[in-house]
Amino acid sequence: MKVLAIHLAPGTRLPVRAVDSVVAEAGTGLVGDRYHGARHRHVTIQSQEFLDHAAAELGYDFDPGATRRNITVDAGEIPTRPGARLRIGAVDLEVVRVAAPCRLLDDSVGPGAAAALRRRAGSVCRLLTSGTIRVGDPVEVDLPDG
């Protein structure tokens, strides 16, 4: 699994922009993103493989930035269980909760998108360590014992 795309939005309802790298600050978020400084919602992560399943259901492709998630990985399942850990490059993250698709996706992606992305929208994570996340970085999933 590797980072396929990184998207940031400077504010709510403002357009996202694709970037090649982003500075991740532990306990704070991604520099330049609307959630920088939030208590727990630092990073959202989704899988292109699961977006492709949603696109097949919808009958058309869409850009991963249209979902407004920060990190898109190329393939694989993103853990949704709180406490699950991931590492992107040298940055450690912990899953806070599943990222529920918003009804606004029907406007940004197209009609039926929110329903098609249910259980496919990835996870919300908090940053445990700081570093730079880059397109192409490896992503490791390490589920906690239990």
C-alpha positions, -999 to +999 in steps of 0.1 A: +000+000+000+013+035-009+002+071-009-014+078-043-027+114-036-027+141-010-054+168-008-058+198+014-085+224+018-077+257+036-113+260+049-147+245+051-164+244+016-133+258+000-118+238-029-093+211-022-059+212-039-036+183-047-001+185-033+030+163-036+038+165+002+025+179+034+040+185+069+022+165+096+024+179+131+017+155+160-014+163+179-022+192+156-028+181+120-017+187+084-002+222+078-024+241+055-055+220+060-088+231+074-086+207+104-051+218+114-054+226+151-084+203+156-083+181+187-086+146+171-096+150+134-061+155+120-061+134+088-087+115+067-075+085+047-093+065+020-084+037-005-086+042-043-095+005-046-127+012-026-134+044-045-132+024-077-159+000-063-181+031-056-174+044-091-185+011-106-217+012-086-223+048-097-214+041-133-188+068-136-153+076-123-144+106-101-113+123-087-103+112-052-101+149-042-139+152-047-144+132-015-124+159+004-103+132+021-066+141+028-048+110+019-057+084-008-038+051-008-036+030-040-052-002-027-062-021+004-086-017+032-082+012+056-088+001+092-118+018+108-116+004+144-106+031+169-071+025+182-059+008+150-025+022+139-010+032+106+024+044+095+028+066+064+064+070+057+078+079+091+046+094+105+025+073+129-013+077+130-041+063+151-077+057+139-102+078+158-134+067+139-148+057+105-151+086+081-188+087+073-197+100+039-215+133+039-246+141+018-227+170+003-208+143-017-240+141-039-231+176-050-193+173-053-191+138-068-226+132-082-261+119-073-259+087-052-223+092-042-229+094-004-248+060-005-221+044-028-193+055-004-210+041+027-185+017+043-159+028+017-151+064+029-121+055+050-111+067+084-104+098+105-070+096+123-050+116+147-013+122+143+010+106+169+043+117+154+054+146+132+071+144+098+065+149+061+040+127+041+048+124+004+030+109-026+046+075-030+053+069+007+046+034+019+016+028+042+018+001+069-013-010+088-007-024+123-039-034+140-037-035+178-040-068+197-075-078+207 
